[in-house]
């Protein structure tokens, strides 16, 4: 039996232009609000023993979804089935009274989670011990730092032995020592067959901890499935948003046909060779695959072959230039066909070291000085790279580990 089943889950809020509009709506029985859908049509499951990740930009609907799972809000539409006791640590300040001491808030929090007075009394010492708040437990929580508050909140919500644990980004404010303790406790819950829903902007943690991930954007699930694949898609999306100025990628075969007969030399095409296409239509490589691209060009008879060269730059979709090289730098001449003015070359990388991302090529037709550009193709031959591991960065670098001398 699934721990969580969501079917077409949706949450709408009323958005008023002026604070008084809510009062006017109550008095005059007329609508003065706009309906804002923070979550729309979300369907998913979470199984016992599974860690389900939630990622997305700020305002994507993550907090609304977590509140629905925690039971602090009810859905506007759809069905949500929860099988088991739920504990949740959401935004700082939720569920605790600032004027109460830490000890008083332990009793309050456990009571709200359904524990009897006898069970609360039996757990108090363990909660205080895990939180490591010591004498501060007798101070009002309004005097706590954010890290101390998280220690108390996490200690309380995990003390009730929940079947489902919902954890928001709040853990990121704790110190490294307590983050480690918290992660160990969450992994212990997982090993006991309990379900975890983990929301964080730290994509490395999400990729490492979660088997499956949901990516939310503007209240809609954009993708869900294997954590590695969904995180890679989300990273592509983030990099596209963060790019400073990147030309719109176009496939070489789609480049607008223009009259280049007046150019001294010009590019004819750039084509990826032996490439596979994914279901979404993108050419896709795995880190370590062979990468080959064919570039064809034409020159006028007045130019010698030695004065025409090709440069290629691999660029990620956020504008980062990952690697660039030219036939000049490698002291390679272009190859000619039966028509001595038709030139070409195949550029090959035996083992592509790039890590997951969305990439394209810049192809340049240049002279022997590299200063004069005859022609160019910007952001052509778009392709994706996916990796099997969880390494981070732009490229995989060969390495080894050894004992210190």
Number of C-alpha atoms within 10 A of each C-alpha: 8 14 21 19 18 18 15 15 20 25 22 16 13 11 15 15 10 10 9 10 16 17 12 13 14 11 9 9 9 11 12 18 15 12 10 11 17 20 27 19 16 20 17 16 13 20 17 20 18 22 26 25 26 27 23 23 14 12 13 19 23 25 19 21 22 22 19 17 25 21 15 11 13 15 19 14 15 15 15 21 13 17 14 15 15 22 24 26 25 22 15 17 15 11 15 20 16 15 13 16 19 27 20 17 22 25 19 18 19 21 14 11 17 12 16 13 11 8 13 20 14 11 17 17 12 14 24 21 11 18 21 16 18 10 9 16 20 13 16 17 24 16 13 18 12 16 17 21 23 26 24 24 27 22 23 27 22 21 16 19 13 19 21 31 24 23 23 21 16 19 24 14 17 18 13 10 8 20 16 12 13 19 14 12 14 21 17 12 22 19 13 12 15 22 27 29 21 22 26 19 15 11 19 14 14 23 21 12 18 19 15 21 25 24 23 24 20 17 22 18 20 15 16 19 16 15 23 24 19 20 26 21 19 23 16 20 16 15 17 17 11 12 14 10 10 15 11 9 17 17 19 20 13 10 13 8 8 6 7 13 11 8 12 15 24 25 22 20 18 23 17 20 14 11 17 12 13 11 7 7 9 16 18 20 22 18 20 17 16 16 19 17 18 14 23 20 22 22 21 16 11 8 13 11 20 12 15 26 27 28 18 20 18 22 20 27 27 20 19 15 16 13 12 13 13 19 18 20 11 8 8 13 17 20 14 16 9 7 8 14 19 20 24 22 19 15 19 13 12 11 12 18 20 25 24 29 22 24 25 22 26 20 24 22 24 23 19 15 11 17 8 10 16 17 18 18 21 19 24 26 24 22 22 23 21 19 19 11 12 12 12 10 11 15 14 15 9 6 5 5 5 5 4 4 3
